[in-house]
Amino acid sequence: MKRFSIAVDGPAGSGKSTVAKRVAAKLGIIYVDTGAMYRTVALHCTQTGIDLQAEAAVVASLDELNMRIEPNAEGQKIFLNGEDVTAKIRTAEIGKGASTVGAYQKVRERMVELQQDMAKELSVIMDGRDIGTVVLPEAEVKIYLDAGVEERARRRVGELIAKGENPDFEEIRNMIIQRDYNDMNRAHSPLKKAEDAISLDSTSMTIAEVEQAILDIVAERVK
């Protein structure tokens, strides 16, 4: 099979990362969690005392940020200046910070450059907000994965509880609504469905059903 790319876009909590990891494992290709890259930028700024609302300072901090992604059995590990921060970036606070820094054009340009480099030589599946529209506009397969707000909040609460946190459902729900607004209305590379993307609503679907739906689409479009 030739080298190919799969773009999976959609709002927070729609199941992009979970299903993308499973599809990658089934097809034997590389999974790239682009959201983790923006979370890592947010974590770097938080750890170094940089105000996430100060765009110039956030952009300047990129020169001191060394990010490395390593594929593994679970999907990927991400390293920040040599430290494995795969777990640290998965808090609700860092997720909110990722939405803030992800709105800055220079941050997006740097991350997109890294993401495109990964797809030049290897078959990949990437999930994010602007994969099919900006990062991989020529991807053979484009999926727009969505789910209702209540369901997405329920999933996120479950993830945080599994990590030992004690999240408030309404707070998480409101954060998701705000993040949706931020992602869809930012000036640079907003979240939107690519014209040639296939829409999947995962609200009433199991992960296995979403996975199979994507695999069926890949089988049809990638020869």
N, C-alpha and C positions, 0 to 999 in steps of 0.2 A: 504494500500500500504506500502511496506517495506521502510526502510530508503534508500535513494539513493542520488547520487551526479551528478551534471551536470557541465562539464568544458567547458567554452567558451573562446577560445584564438583568438588572432588576433592583427593586428597593430592599432596604435592610430587612432581614428576617424572612425572606422569601424562600430560603433553602438553597441558595446558589452554591455556597461553599461545600455543603454536605454532599449535594448531588454531583458537583463537579469532581470532587475527590473520588467518588465511586465510579464515575464514568472514566476518569483517568486510569484508575486501577484496572477496569474491565478492558480498556483499549490498549493499555500498556504505553500511555503517553504521559507527558509532564503536566502536572497541575500547577498553575500559578494563581495564588490568591492575591489579587492586586489590592484588595481592601487592606490586607495585612501590611502592605507597604506604606499606605497612608497612616495606618495606626502606628507604625514604627516611627514615622516622622513626628506624630503627635506625642508619642512616648519620649522621644529624644528631647523635644522642646520642654516637656513637663519636667523631665529629670534635670535639665540644665537651667530651669527657671525662666524660660522664655515665654512671654505672654502670647498665647495662641492667636489673640486678636491683632497682634503686631505683625502685619504681613512682611514688612521689610526684614524684621529680625528673624522670622521663621525661614524666609528664603535664604538669608545669610548663613543660617545654621546648617544648611544642607552641605556646605563645604567641610563641615566637621563631622558629617554623618557617613559612617561606613556601613552599608547594608548588604547582607549576603543571604541568599535564599538557597536552601539545600533540600531537594526532593527526598522524601522518606516514605516508609510504608503507610503513614497516617496522612500523607499529602505533602507537607513541607514543614521545614523548620526555618525560622527567620532569625538572623543574628544582627545585633546592633553594636557596632564597635567591638566585635568579638564575643559579645554576651548573647546567649540564647534567650530571646525575649518572646518566644512563641506563646507562652502562657500569659506573660505580663501585659500583652497588648489586647487581651480579650475582656477587659473590664468595660462596663457601660460608659464610664468617664472617658476612657481612651477612644471608644467608638464615637462619642460625641465630638471629641477633639479631632478625629480623623475627618469628620464632615467639615469642620472649620478649615483645617489646613488644605483639604482637598479642593477648596474653592479658589485657592490662589494659583494663578496661571503659571508662574515659574515653578511651583511645586509640581503641578500636573505635568509640565513639560519634561521635568527631570525624571519623574516616575514613568511616563509614557516611553521615553527613550530607553529606559532599562527594560520595560516590558516588551517593546518591539525587538530589542536585541535578543531576548530569550526565544522569540518565535522565528527568528531568521533561519535557524539550523535544525530545530526539532519540532515535532508535532506537539502541540500544546492545547490545553483547555484553560481558558482564563475566565474568571468571573469578576464582575465589578459594576460600574455605573456607565462607562463609556467605551466598553471594549468593542462592540460592534460598530459604533459610530466614529470613534477616534483612534483607538489603539490598533485594532485589527479590522479595518474597514473592508478588507478583501477576504475575510475568513470564509471558509467553505460552508460552515454551519453557524448560524446566529440564532440564539434563543433569548426571548424576553420572558423571564420567570417572575411571576407575581403571586400574591396571596393577600387575603383580607387583613386589615390592620389588627383586628382582634386575634386572629390566628397567628400573625407574626409576633405580636406581643407575648402570646402564650408560649410560643417556641423559645423566644429570647429569655423569658423568665425561667423556663426549664433548664436552659443552658447555664444560666447564672447559678441556679440552685445546685446543679451538678458540680459546680466549681466551689461550692461551700459558701456562696453569698446568700443574702436574704433580701431579694429585690421586691419592690412594691409594684404590683401589676399596673396600676394607673400611671405611676411615674414612668415605667418602661413604655407603656402605650403612648403617652404624651411625647416622650423622647423620640419614638419612631415616627410619629406624625410630624414633629419638628424636623427630623432628619430628612424625611421625604420632601418636605417643603424646601429645605436648604439644597438638597441634591437636584431637585427638579427646576429650581429657579436661580441657580448660580450662573454667573456670567460666562464661565468657561467650562466647556464640556459637560453640560447638564445631563442628568439622567433622562433618557428618552429611548423609545423603541426604534431601532434601526428599521428603515423602510422594508428591508428584505428579511427581517427577523420573524421567527415563528413564536407566537405567544403561547405560553403554558400557564394556567392558573393552578397553583399547587394547593389551594385552600383545602380541598377535599380529597387530595391525592396522597398516597403514601410515598415515602422516598423511593421505594422500589419501583413504583408506577412512574414517577417522574424520570427516574434513571432509564427505565425501559423506553419511555417515549423519546428521550434524547438519543438513545442508542439506535432506535428505529430511524430517526431522522438522519443520523450520521450514515447509517447503512445505505440510505437512499441517495444521499448527496455526495458521499466520498467513495469513489470507485478505485 
